[in-house]
Amino acid sequence: MLIAFEGLDQSGKETQARTLRARLEEAGRRVRPVSFPDYHTPIGQEIRRALDGEREFAPDVMQLLYVANRLEWRPKLDAWLLDHDIVICDRYRASSIAYGEAQGLDPQWLEDIQRTLPLPTITVLLDIAPDTAVKRKTTGRDKYERDLGLLERVRASYRRQAAAGNWALINGEAPKDDVTQAVEAAVLSLLAQR
């Protein structure tokens, strides 16, 4: 089972992924957490430089870098899933679609270039407004985090994608415990069916 957490920065993805991981491990499941982008790889280091303004790449090149960063992990993801581990990703395929589409890229192309990555069993969208993201993190925002118009378009793309199925759309502005309960309800009910 591959669970992907998506949403704007500061939506609670890392917190909810960590909480879900602990809950699943308490239930005796082996969980493999992954966070994208992985800034420790050579491709991830290029992404970090671009986000910090040290490199200037066109939107399509940035998305190719993000996808390549995930592809670096594909052998591990495939092996873990084959071993029946639960993989929890903090950002995954839908991020490239949302951010790329928000910058005018073709969402079908963004889907196609990721076709060899494992599909998520469920994608959990923690939906917050861009203004909320800004209030939750007031300093140290990267170039995407500072562009509220872009973030509105990203949010719209996420919501469009969530309508396609295999998604749990959760109000990320609700109290943290309510968000946790909604995440667990969505994931645990799916896990019970497997």
N, C-alpha and C positions, 0 to 999 in steps of 0.2 A: 504494500500500500504506500503510495506516494501522496503526501499531503503538502500542498503549496499554500503559503500565506502570501497574500498580495494586499496592496493598498499604498497610499501615499506614505512618505516618510513621516514618522511620529504617529502612525495609526495604531501602534501597539503590536505589530507583527512579531518583533523579537520577544516581547514579554509573553504573548499568547503562545508562541511556538515553544518557548521554554516551559511554560506551565503545562501545556499539553504533553510535552515530552515526559515531564515528571509524572504526570498522571498515568501515562501508558507504561512507563517503566515500573511504577508501583504495581500495576496489574500484571507484571511479568513479561512484558513485551520488550524486544530489543529494538531500540530506536536509534536511527542515524541522523543527526542534525547537519544541515548544510545551509550556509548563507551565501547568497549571490548578490553582487559580485564577490568573488573570492580575491581579495587584494594581494594575497601572498604569491600568486602565480605570476609569471611574466606578463601574461595578457591582463591580469587583474591590476598589475602595477601601472600599465599603460592607461587603463580606465581611471585609476585614481589620479594620475597626472592630468588627464583630460578634465575630470571633475574639479580639480583644484585650479584649473586655468593654465596649466603649464603646457598643454597640447591643445591644438584646435583641430577637431575632426568634424566632418559633416555628419548629420544625423544617421545616414545609412551606415557609415563607417563605425560610428559608436555602437549601433545595434549589432553589427557584425562582431564587434569586439565582445559585447555582452554575451552573444550566443556562443562565440568561440570559448569564452570563459566557462560556460556551462558544459560545452562539449569536452573540455578538459576533464570534467568530472564524470562523463558518461560511463566509462568502464566501471568505476566504483558504484555508481547508481545502479547499473545493470546487475552487478554482482550482489549488492545488498538486496535488491528486489527479488532476485533469484533465490536468495537464502531466506525469503519471507520476512525480512526485516521491515520495519516501518521507517520510511524516509520522510523527514520533515524539512521542507525547504522554506527559508525566509527569502522570498522572491524566487520566481522561476520563469517559465515561458511567457506568462501573461504580461509580465513587466515590459518585455521587449515590444509586445504588441501595443500596450497602452502608451508607453513613452514614444515609441516610433510613430504610431498613428497620430499622437498629439503634435508631432513635428511634421506631419504631412506625408509620412510614408504609407505605402499600401499595406493594410493589415493582413491581407492574404499572403503577400510576399513574406511578411514577418512570421507568419505561421509556417509557411513552407520551409524556410531556412532552418526551422527547429524540428522538422519532422522526424529526425533520427533520435531525438531525446525522448525518454520515457514520458508517456502521458500521465498527468496527475490523476489519481483516483478521485480526489476532491480538491477544489481550489477554494480557500476561505478568503473572502474579500472583507477586510476591515475598513469600512467606508467612513471617511471623515471629509469634512470640507477643507479646502486649502487654508482658509483662515485659521482653522483649528491647528493645522500642522505648524503654522507660523507661531501661534501662541505657545505651543508645546516646545518649540526649539527656536529661540530668538537670536542666537548667535551661531557662527560656524556653519552656516548653510551653504551647500554647494550651488553651482550655477543653476541646476534644475530646481532646487528647493526655493530659490529666490524669485522664480518666474511664476507668479500666481495665475496668469492666463494659461500658461502651459499646464500647470497643475489642475486647473479646471477641465482642460481637454483630456488629461490623463484620467481623471476621475470619470468623465463621461465614457471613455473607452472601457475602463474597468466595468462600469455598470452595463454597458452594451454586451461585453463578453459574458458577464454573469448571467445574462438572460438566456444563454445558450445551453445551460444544463451542467450538471456535475459541479456546481458552485454553491457555496453558502454565503449569502450576502448578509453581513452582520453590521449593525450600527456601532462603529468604533468610537462614537462620541458618548455612548452609554457608560455608566459606571463600570470600572474594571471587572468587578465580580460578575456583573450581568453579561459582559462580553465573554468572559471565561465560560460561564454556563452555556451560552449560545454556541460557542465553539465546540465544547465537549458534547453537547446534544447532537450537533451535526455530524461530528466525526465518530463518536461512539456508536450512534445508531447505524452508521454505515459499516463500522467494524463488526458489529453484531451480525450483520447480514452475510459476512464473508466466512 
